[in-house]
Amino acid sequence: MMKFVNRTIYLFYYLKNEDFGLIRKFLNYAKKLTGRTKSALLVDMIVCVYKYNISLKDYFYFRFFEIDTNERKKWVGTGFMYEFQLKMNPKNNRKVLEDKIQFLGKYSSYVRRKVLTYRQAFNDKEKLNQIFNNKSGKLVLKGSLGQVGAEVKVIKCDDYNADSLLHFMMQNKFDLIEEYVIQHPMLMQLSDSGLNTIRIFTQLNNGEVDILGARLRITVNSEVDNMAAGNLAAPIDVINGSVSGPGVYSDITKEDVSIHPVSNESIEGFKIPFWSETIELVTKAALSNSSNQSIGWDIAISEYGPELIEGNHNWCKLLWQLPVKKGLKDKLLKYM
């Protein structure tokens, strides 16, 4: 009974926050692909919310409209992921990951780029002028509590001076300045529109670090690399650091790509630079904070090696599962 009540609460949450334009788009696509009526698909979607603890959009992301019951059971949906991450990363312990300023303080030994808070920049114009004078000629402005790429803006240093930058930040509620990371030449060649980061999922397990998977997030004419912004994600072989499959979109109407649509560089087979150093970095970072047991780490790779961008207590089940085209719930159940 309690399970039914909880999933009814989840359903109302989904209905309140859903992008119904996207739902309609996916519904029309599924109708055309399967020949089923919209009514039949909608009923099945609601049943799956209760039966498999997924959201309305998950039904389409995971292509439940064309897979059987046994396959549906394997996928981690929004409701299950919320419950899992609540257990692994209790609310009282998450602040260090939710607040980028706290994060950069806690994990400073894994960060190469210069960073300044708004307050530090306001109180020390010399430090602000120093961060202006960086090799990239760019700065990244962030809201310290922003999620999934929200409240992030890349600016050119030449477009601002110290006073105009502080005014812009105050007007737009940015409270963090970061030096723009110049990515490794190989990643720049793959896509130069934005920083292409590595997402590695770690799970603490009796004092050891289990690597649940790794993905390359690839920008497509975008300053940020989130899938939600229309970008690609591809699976990485954790053993050798090579991309082991095509890039996929979260938009189910788009086909997978093995060649980057803008740069024409190969995605499959791409070798991540400094791979062993990257695994070593996230392993050390994961062990340094045992109060949060399951984290999705975003890592940038420059010509000097890897560095942390951020850690996510609410790491994305889409980025984890869609690139490998299978449900991975069995990997999490053993930790519950």
VMD Tcl script that draws the C-alpha trace (Angstrom):
set ca {
  {0.00 0.00 0.00}
  {2.81 2.40 0.90}
  {4.48 1.73 -2.43}
  {1.25 2.66 -4.25}
  {0.96 5.89 -2.24}
  {4.58 6.86 -2.91}
  {4.29 6.25 -6.63}
  {1.06 8.21 -6.77}
  {2.93 11.12 -5.16}
  {5.68 10.68 -7.75}
  {3.09 10.68 -10.55}
  {1.65 13.99 -9.39}
  {5.17 15.39 -9.21}
  {5.86 14.27 -12.79}
  {2.59 15.76 -14.00}
  {3.36 19.06 -12.28}
  {6.89 19.36 -13.68}
  {6.62 17.59 -17.02}
  {7.55 19.01 -20.42}
  {4.36 18.03 -22.22}
  {5.62 19.37 -25.54}
  {8.37 16.76 -25.40}
  {5.92 14.08 -24.27}
  {3.70 14.82 -27.30}
  {6.71 14.65 -29.61}
  {7.79 11.28 -28.20}
  {4.21 9.99 -28.18}
  {3.78 10.75 -31.87}
  {7.09 9.08 -32.62}
  {6.16 5.92 -30.65}
  {2.72 5.79 -32.32}
  {4.24 5.97 -35.77}
  {6.92 3.40 -34.95}
  {4.68 0.81 -33.27}
  {1.27 1.38 -34.87}
  {-0.32 1.51 -31.41}
  {-2.87 4.17 -30.55}
  {-1.94 7.15 -28.40}
  {-4.50 6.04 -25.82}
  {-2.92 2.59 -25.53}
  {0.53 4.11 -25.15}
  {-0.65 6.58 -22.50}
  {-2.32 3.85 -20.45}
  {0.80 1.71 -20.68}
  {2.92 4.69 -19.63}
  {0.87 5.30 -16.47}
  {0.91 1.58 -15.59}
  {4.71 1.60 -15.93}
  {5.03 4.56 -13.55}
  {3.52 2.33 -10.84}
  {4.98 -0.99 -11.89}
  {8.58 0.00 -12.66}
  {9.00 3.24 -10.66}
  {9.79 5.35 -13.71}
  {8.76 8.84 -14.81}
  {6.54 9.68 -17.78}
  {9.52 10.63 -19.95}
  {11.48 7.55 -18.83}
  {8.86 5.45 -20.61}
  {10.08 6.93 -23.88}
  {13.77 7.38 -23.06}
  {14.00 3.67 -22.24}
  {11.82 2.76 -25.22}
  {9.38 0.80 -23.06}
  {6.91 1.00 -25.94}
  {8.92 -1.64 -27.79}
  {10.43 -3.89 -25.08}
  {8.93 -6.68 -22.98}
  {8.38 -7.02 -19.23}
  {11.69 -8.77 -18.56}
  {13.64 -5.96 -20.21}
  {11.59 -3.25 -18.51}
  {12.52 -4.61 -15.09}
  {16.20 -3.97 -15.77}
  {15.97 -0.18 -16.14}
  {16.62 2.33 -13.37}
  {13.87 4.96 -13.51}
  {13.48 8.33 -11.84}
  {11.65 7.05 -8.75}
  {14.10 4.23 -8.05}
  {17.07 6.54 -8.59}
  {15.66 9.13 -6.19}
  {15.27 6.46 -3.50}
  {18.71 4.96 -4.15}
  {20.52 8.29 -4.03}
  {18.60 9.35 -0.93}
  {19.96 6.26 0.81}
  {23.51 6.57 -0.53}
  {23.79 10.35 -0.21}
  {21.57 11.51 2.68}
  {20.23 15.06 2.40}
  {22.26 16.29 5.37}
  {25.48 15.18 3.66}
  {24.90 16.58 0.18}
  {25.73 20.24 0.68}
  {29.38 19.79 -0.24}
  {28.26 18.47 -3.64}
  {25.27 20.77 -4.17}
  {27.19 23.96 -3.45}
  {29.98 24.48 -6.00}
  {31.83 26.86 -3.71}
  {31.95 24.28 -0.93}
  {32.89 21.62 -3.46}
  {35.86 23.59 -4.79}
  {37.06 24.12 -1.24}
  {36.73 20.47 -0.24}
  {38.31 19.08 -3.41}
  {40.83 21.87 -4.13}
  {43.70 19.40 -4.46}
  {42.01 17.93 -7.56}
  {41.37 21.33 -9.21}
  {43.95 23.08 -11.43}
  {42.00 26.12 -12.65}
  {41.78 29.42 -10.77}
  {38.45 30.14 -9.07}
  {37.00 33.14 -7.25}
  {33.72 33.72 -5.49}
  {31.84 36.94 -6.14}
  {32.70 38.12 -2.65}
  {36.41 37.40 -3.13}
  {36.40 39.20 -6.47}
  {34.55 42.21 -5.03}
  {36.94 42.51 -2.10}
  {40.17 41.88 -4.01}
  {40.34 43.51 -7.44}
  {43.95 42.35 -7.84}
  {42.87 38.69 -7.73}
  {40.03 39.46 -10.12}
  {42.43 41.07 -12.59}
  {44.70 38.03 -12.28}
  {41.93 35.62 -13.23}
  {41.10 37.89 -16.18}
  {44.65 37.39 -17.42}
  {44.42 33.71 -18.37}
  {45.59 31.78 -21.39}
  {42.12 30.94 -22.69}
  {40.84 34.52 -22.74}
  {37.57 33.23 -21.28}
  {35.88 32.91 -17.91}
  {33.04 30.67 -16.75}
  {30.39 32.29 -14.56}
  {28.24 30.00 -12.42}
  {25.50 30.05 -9.88}
  {26.96 27.97 -7.07}
  {23.70 26.07 -6.56}
  {22.86 25.55 -10.24}
  {22.17 22.01 -11.49}
  {22.51 20.12 -14.82}
  {24.28 22.96 -16.62}
  {21.86 25.65 -15.50}
  {23.24 28.99 -14.37}
  {26.43 28.64 -16.39}
  {27.73 31.23 -18.84}
  {31.01 31.39 -20.74}
  {32.24 34.94 -21.41}
  {35.19 36.52 -23.23}
  {37.50 38.49 -20.98}
  {37.86 41.23 -23.60}
  {34.13 42.00 -23.33}
  {34.38 43.04 -19.67}
  {36.47 44.85 -17.13}
  {36.47 44.19 -13.40}
  {33.62 46.57 -12.60}
  {31.37 45.58 -15.51}
  {31.89 41.89 -14.74}
  {30.90 42.30 -11.12}
  {27.83 44.27 -12.17}
  {26.87 41.57 -14.70}
  {27.28 38.85 -12.09}
  {25.15 40.69 -9.57}
  {22.41 41.34 -12.14}
  {22.35 37.70 -13.26}
  {22.90 36.07 -9.84}
  {26.24 34.48 -10.64}
  {28.38 34.06 -7.53}
  {31.33 32.06 -8.84}
  {34.06 32.78 -11.41}
  {36.21 30.02 -12.87}
  {39.08 30.14 -15.29}
  {38.00 28.46 -18.54}
  {39.66 25.05 -18.93}
  {41.54 24.60 -22.19}
  {40.85 20.98 -23.00}
  {43.33 18.49 -24.39}
  {44.03 18.99 -28.13}
  {42.51 15.58 -28.93}
  {39.22 16.55 -27.26}
  {39.36 19.97 -28.91}
  {39.69 18.25 -32.28}
  {36.67 16.05 -31.51}
  {34.51 19.07 -30.68}
  {35.67 22.62 -30.05}
  {32.33 24.31 -29.27}
  {32.57 23.59 -25.55}
  {34.33 21.61 -22.85}
  {33.85 17.86 -23.38}
  {33.92 16.22 -19.97}
  {34.17 12.67 -18.69}
  {31.46 11.47 -16.29}
  {32.60 8.64 -14.03}
  {30.17 7.01 -11.59}
  {31.67 5.74 -8.33}
  {30.17 3.72 -5.50}
  {31.79 3.17 -2.12}
  {31.68 -0.47 -1.10}
  {33.15 -1.45 2.28}
  {36.02 1.00 1.99}
  {36.67 0.26 -1.68}
  {35.65 2.24 -4.76}
  {33.56 0.48 -7.39}
  {33.49 2.13 -10.82}
  {29.92 1.81 -12.10}
  {30.74 3.17 -15.53}
  {32.21 6.05 -17.52}
  {30.80 8.21 -20.31}
  {32.20 10.86 -22.63}
  {29.93 13.89 -22.92}
  {30.40 15.48 -26.34}
  {29.32 18.99 -27.24}
  {27.42 19.67 -30.46}
  {27.47 23.41 -31.15}
  {27.04 24.02 -27.43}
  {29.07 25.67 -24.65}
  {27.85 23.06 -22.15}
  {27.95 19.30 -22.66}
  {24.79 18.07 -20.93}
  {22.58 15.63 -22.84}
  {19.60 17.78 -21.85}
  {21.11 20.60 -23.92}
  {21.02 18.42 -27.05}
  {24.51 16.97 -26.84}
  {25.89 13.47 -27.29}
  {27.12 10.89 -24.78}
  {29.18 7.80 -25.53}
  {30.26 4.80 -23.42}
  {33.88 4.46 -22.30}
  {35.60 1.15 -21.64}
  {36.72 1.59 -18.03}
  {39.68 -0.76 -18.51}
  {41.40 1.01 -21.41}
  {39.72 4.42 -21.65}
  {38.51 3.99 -25.24}
  {35.03 4.98 -26.42}
  {33.29 1.67 -27.01}
  {30.13 2.71 -28.84}
  {28.44 5.48 -30.82}
  {27.30 8.78 -29.41}
  {23.63 8.88 -28.42}
  {21.12 11.67 -27.86}
  {18.48 11.76 -25.17}
  {16.06 12.75 -27.96}
  {14.72 9.35 -29.03}
  {13.82 10.65 -32.50}
  {17.51 11.16 -33.33}
  {19.77 8.38 -34.54}
  {23.05 7.39 -32.89}
  {26.20 8.76 -34.50}
  {29.67 7.26 -34.83}
  {31.06 10.37 -36.52}
  {30.71 13.78 -34.88}
  {28.10 15.75 -36.89}
  {30.16 18.96 -36.92}
  {33.85 18.01 -36.73}
  {33.51 14.74 -38.70}
  {35.87 13.12 -36.19}
  {35.35 9.51 -35.16}
  {33.61 9.00 -31.84}
  {33.87 5.24 -31.57}
  {37.41 4.22 -30.72}
  {38.34 7.67 -29.39}
  {41.04 7.25 -26.73}
  {40.67 9.38 -23.61}
  {44.01 11.02 -22.74}
  {45.43 10.47 -19.24}
  {42.98 7.65 -18.54}
  {44.87 5.92 -15.73}
  {45.41 9.29 -14.04}
  {41.70 10.03 -14.37}
  {40.70 6.78 -12.67}
  {43.24 7.44 -9.92}
  {41.84 10.95 -9.39}
  {38.19 9.89 -8.98}
  {39.17 6.97 -6.76}
  {41.00 9.29 -4.38}
  {38.19 11.85 -4.52}
  {35.55 9.22 -3.75}
  {37.50 7.91 -0.76}
  {37.96 11.42 0.64}
  {34.23 11.80 1.35}
  {32.61 8.66 2.73}
  {29.45 10.52 3.79}
  {28.34 10.49 0.14}
  {28.70 6.98 -1.20}
  {27.49 7.25 -4.80}
  {28.76 10.14 -6.92}
  {28.87 11.10 -10.59}
  {32.15 12.96 -11.16}
  {32.67 15.39 -14.04}
  {36.30 15.55 -15.13}
  {38.00 17.81 -17.64}
  {41.15 16.68 -19.43}
  {43.72 19.30 -20.36}
  {47.22 18.92 -21.78}
  {48.40 18.75 -18.16}
  {46.06 15.95 -17.07}
  {42.63 15.51 -15.47}
  {40.90 17.83 -13.02}
  {37.56 17.81 -11.25}
  {34.80 20.09 -12.47}
  {32.12 18.91 -10.04}
  {30.61 15.93 -8.23}
  {26.93 15.04 -8.43}
  {24.95 13.32 -5.68}
  {21.98 13.12 -8.07}
  {23.85 11.71 -11.04}
  {21.83 11.05 -14.16}
  {20.41 7.61 -14.85}
  {19.98 8.55 -18.54}
  {23.65 9.39 -19.05}
  {24.49 6.15 -17.28}
  {22.17 3.80 -19.19}
  {21.33 5.24 -22.62}
  {24.85 5.10 -24.11}
  {25.13 1.38 -23.30}
  {21.54 0.72 -24.44}
  {20.57 -1.44 -21.49}
  {19.06 -1.21 -18.05}
  {21.61 -1.39 -15.25}
  {19.43 -1.77 -12.16}
  {21.19 -4.98 -11.15}
  {24.38 -2.97 -10.58}
  {22.64 -0.86 -7.91}
  {20.46 -3.45 -6.21}
  {23.43 -5.11 -4.52}
  {24.19 -1.87 -2.66}
  {20.64 -1.48 -1.37}
}
mol new
graphics top color blue
foreach p $ca { graphics top sphere $p radius 0.5 }
foreach p [lrange $ca 0 end-1] q [lrange $ca 1 end] { graphics top cylinder $p $q radius 0.2 }
display resetview
